[in-house]
Amino acid sequence: MATDPAFTSFTLPTHIDSSLGTFWSTIKENDFFCLQKTKTQKNAIFRSVLGTLQSVLDTKQSPFRILYRRSNATFLQIAAPETEKQADTAWHWTQEYLVPQLTVLEDSEKEVFIVTKINSIVTRRDAGTDEISVDEKVRNASRSFRQTFSVPATERLVNYYSCAYHTQRMTSQGWIYISENYAAFYSYMLGYETKLLIELKDVQDVKKEKSKRGVFSDAIKLVLKDKSEHFFSNLFKRDEVFETLMQLTSLAMQRLLKSTALEHSPGGDISTIPRDPVVSVDPPLMQKTLPTADLRKLIQPLKLNLEAQKRDERLRTHFRLPNTEHVVQQVYASHPVMDQSEEEGETEKVLVYTGQLSLSECFLTFRSTQKGKFFETVLPLYAVRRVERCNDLHEFSIKVVNWHQGVTTYHLNVTQQEYHTFSTTFTANLRQQIHAMKLMKQFLTTCASEALVNDTVVEDTEMVGGLGLVFGFPGDPKKLRDKSKMKVWKTLYQECGRNLTIVKTPKFAKLVRVGLPNRLRGEIWETCSGAIYQRFMNQGLYEKLLQENKDKHSLSLEEIEKDLNRSLPEYTAYQNPKGIDSLRRVLTAYSWKDPELGYCQAMNIVTSALLIYMSEEQAFFTLSVLCDDMLPGYYSTSMYGALLDQVIFENLLETNMPMLHQHFKNTDIQLSVACLPWFLSLYINSMPLMFTFRMLDCFFMDGPRVLFQIGLAILKINGDELLKTTDDGAFINILKSYFNTLGDSLYPDSENPKARLLTKFNELLLVAYREFGMITDEKIRELRQTHQLKVVAGIESFTKRSAIRNLSCHQLTKEELSILYDKFYNVLYYKQPSTERSDSRMDLVSFELFVKSLAAWARNSDDKEFDQELQEKVAKRFMKQLFQQWDGTGAGTLSLQDIISGIEPIVKGDHNLQVRLFYDLHDVDKDDYLSKDEVLEFSETLLWLFRNTPDEAHLGSVSTFLHQAFEYSDLKKDSQQDTDKYLSLASLRMIVFADETLEKFFGYEFAQSFELAEKPVEKQRSLGKEMFDGLFATGARFANNGIIQMRPKTFSVASSKTVATVSSFSTTTTTSTPASTSDATASKRKEGSSSAESILNSDSEKDTSQFKEEEEEGVKGKEALVTPPVMVAQDTSKVDLKVIVKTEPAVNMKSVNEIQDHSDAANTSDDSDEEGGKDVLEEVDRLLKEYGNDSEEDDSEEDENEDKDKQ
């Protein structure tokens, strides 16, 4: 039932006020349903106006619709067929399956039955598409979008906006549609149609612009990878459009990077648009007639899914939560906290922080939104002991008691309903974490903070920690004041919680920046980075990965072995097998956790630093967070993340230190030579270890922005010396010297002992936070969004050039290889599931799409033929045969090299190679002969390939081929038992080359069917041409039918001067000089009238070039009808329509009558013109008067003269 052809036309029931209207006529009807068709307007002008209204109002309708009659004299639209055949199919289905049941139902049950039935059909058929969106506007707009641009039904619309699109010729007002993979624009203004479809993966830059006049900030410019630009203005929601485009292009970029042709995003899952969101349907959004059970099957508009995704990503990024977390509910709340800065003996003061309280599946988070007040909490729900309502303090309050007996109170700024919803959801999520609560005790034994607060004495060798517990920590513990720091942190833990329940206050941030104690550094790093949550939720994963893969080998393991002895060799642990083994195990486990990424250089440097302060398990999960979340794209072959941040770093340098940036530019000093290693190694290879770890303290707390702040501070402090450099070598030497003196006193000669203790590293942190504090996480996020498309486009271009150079190919040109490369990866981009990584190999389904993008014969015909099933069977068989032929290794998939090797002999080979190819394709048993069945399949393939041929000459050729194939078949050589006859390759060639049609097909037509050239851009029809063609066609039609007489002074269709004007109008306007007509010319007027007659009988919508060809054919080899006019080209945009419509009186009515007689004979079958003749005549008269027609008196006199001439 779900595959019934009738179901393709049904839509969700939509309310219609009336079935009657100007634009609809009823074809069939009964007591319950009516089938309607749009009224076709014969007049081109009226069609243009109607199309303009539909474009402006975005109300494009299907040509047919089926309505259900409701009891209140209104209607429900239940189907919108696109063709007459679909309309008939859907109508017959309603008569067969719906009408009999409606006749036996009560009146109150009929509408519910219809709505439920149709809704069930649509929701099953269109699962995951916009056709079952809860928003009716989205359904209608998505339908218009898909009809206009012929995109798949699964392509979901995000949003659409009214805007103007600017070209060199004119500005068109219309609609921009933004979907998952496309940005499209459509406009239809009085006959001028503008259609634009942009693939988001081809966008290189999205810019906010001012309008063309530079007055309003309401425009956006899209720059594509081919350097073309598209300008949209009049966007009243410009910022919303910009954010949507940036989000979608970012997703497109990630999908591009997952292909191994580029370098996929390292680690984790690829971000995608949620396809199955939790739907909370508000009944007013849908028709009230839909049952509640059916409403649950509907989906939210994709725009809401994108907004939710953006909200989720920002929550996860800010609080460093796992990728599995989503915002369940967000409310504003106030949080009272005792002021910890008060001295003893003073009255306790309560500070109230106001901010946003967010609830996800496993976490409750709060952050202050007050400017200048830093306060954040991240509380895992499995660390909650008790939750209470305390409405005595505030109308809507909750009190939370955590695992460490810390009490937190929140006053929610919500309504009663929101408070109830929040409390209910919070309680439900807590119940889901009961199983995780049982793991808390065991997990906390691995946290150093527990031993510190509980005063548990543990020997260094028994503590859970890093290599520093065995081999010592870098630096002098006395100078680092390690014991004093431990006491301060113990006090903080007692007041603000620890490990999983810690609260981040200004005091916490200050203690981190002054340097962490060695024994707590690893735990605080994983707490700030969020790795501690990953470790808790995946306990045992590290050991499991090592155990399951202990006997396996990979290329990553070989690379790891090469780098082990080059990882912090100055630290003693890595001169010892114990330290080397720890590093090997962590890197190996991560390579098996993310086998697509495996191992990349610089991972060993970062991991070796982590292991000094962390256990192997802690380092493993911290490395995962670094690669997947904090520094995406840093550790991959392309290093696109590091390259992107280098672009951002240079942008920040230009903004904050323009003089230094200009100096680097003038002297051609490459900033990335020194700065790229800073970012890749997190300064570990640049600074002395003791200061590197101080920098990492700040990095894990404040995020990636610290890398930029430290880098800019280094350049600013050394700015004067850097301005004197003239080459890269001097630039690097200055920075090396600076790093070697970071431990030197900043004021060595000061009398103040505290001042003498300040080092250059203290100055570096001070400058970084004070001078560049305006660089925030939000700023970095915006800059990454702005520049990432350019960086990825550059990587993609480089990868494409490299891939094409490495292809084994001898005859295809670089341009042809480029097209094949683009089409190959374009199919993989859209066909491969967005959540799976691509291995750059094509399966059979993708191969079929690829061939369809190359050859017209592979594409499905729009018209459903009577033998459609047979056609599809032959197509599938031929595609499979071709796929297997090109899959020489039998891998079941094709690489780009396989595709090139298969196509090259087709498009560059001779006719013998083509015949051999088809022979091999149909030689199923590979015995070098074609059996009877194989010959039949060969003929079926030929018929299928020829199916779109306009004439039927191929039918005779294939029939002759089949007859001769059986005639020239013979027994196999050296086969005495087999009495069946077979066709050899030599006989096949003889038969093929004896037939003209088959010889042309195998000679060049099949090779040329592969489109390996860029299609030319279609030119838009101009406004003037559309209007003039409409007038010309209408006048000609009425002249043919004898309804009106052409007025010689206004519109002479037989005049060769008028014909010349019409046929050249699309690009130029012609002005002809009057010429005297000789007797010889007049005697040949009848002979030349055939040219005008062919134009009168031609379609008014033909292109100008067609009119020119017809005119030239009619007068070829004959004398001109009149003296050839002098052609003067003018800009069509400045032409007055009066000049075009009015022509010179240069014809006698006898010629007109002769032409009319010929035209009447050719158009006797056109009955529809008489029906709308009166209305269209009035429209033509009105337009002629509007564009400079003569007075009515002159018209009447001319009509009388014409009548006399006829008589």
Buried (B, 14 or more C-beta within 10 A) or exposed (E): EEEBEBBBBBBBBBEBEEBEEEBBEEBBEEEBBBBBBBEEBBBBBBBBBBBBEBBBEBEBBBBBBBBBBBEEEBBBBBBBBEBEEBBBBBBEBBBEEBEEEBEEEEEEEBBEBBBBBBBBBBBEBBBEBBBBBBBBEBBBBBBBBBBBBEBEBEBBBBBBBBBBBBEEBBBBBBBBBBBBBBBBBBBBBBBBBBBBBBBBBBBBBBEBBEBEEEEBEBBBBBBBBEEEEBBBBBBEBBEEBBBBBBBBBBBBBBBBBBBBBBBBBBBBBBBBBBBEBEEEBEEEBBBEBBEEEBBEBBBBBBBBBBBBBEBBBBBBBBBBBBBEBBBBBBBEBBBBBEEBEEEEEEEEEEBEBBBBBBBBBBBBBBBBEEEEBBBBBBBBBBBBEEBEEEEEEBEBBBBBBBBBEBEBBBBBBBEEEBBEBBBEEBEEBBEEBEEBBEEBEEBBEBBBBBBBBEEEEEEEEEBBBBBBBBBBBBBEEEEBBBEEBBEBBBEBBEEBBBBBBBBBBEBBBEBBBEBBBBBBBBBBBBBBBBBBBBBBBBBEBBBEBBEEBEEEEBEBBEBBEEBBEEBBEEBEBBEBEEBBEBBBBBBBBBBBBBEEBBBBBBBBBBBBBBBBBBBBBBBBBBBBBBBBBBBBBBBBBBBBBBBBBBBBBBBBBBEBBEEBBEBBEEBEBEBBEBBBBBBBBBBBBBBBBBBBBBBBBBBBBBBBBBBBBBBBBBBBBBEEBBEEBEEBEBBBEBBEEBBEEBBEBBBEEEEEEEEBEBBBBBBBBEBBBEBBEEBEBEBBBEBBBBBBBBBBBBBBEEBBEEBBEEBEBEEBEEEBBBBBBBBBBBBBBBBBEBEEBBEBBBBBEBBBBBBBBBBEBBEEEEEEEEEEEEBEEBBEBBBBBBBEEBBEEEEEBBBBEBBBBBBBBBBBBEBEEBBBBBBEBBBEEEEEBBBBEBBBBBBBBBBBBBBEBEEEEBEEBBEBBBEBBEEBBEEBEEEEEEEEBBBBBEBBBEBBBEBEBBBEBBBEBBBEBBEBEEEEEEEBBBBBBBBBBBBBBBBBBBBBBEBBBBBBBBBBBBBBBBBBBBBBBBEBBBBBEEBEBEEEBEEBBEEBBBBBBBBBBBEBEBEBEBBBEBBEEBBEEEEEBBBEBEEEEEEBEEBEBEBBBBBEEBBEBEBBBBBBEBBEEBBEEEEEBEEBBEEBBEBBBEBBEEBEBBEEEEBEEBEEEBEEEEE
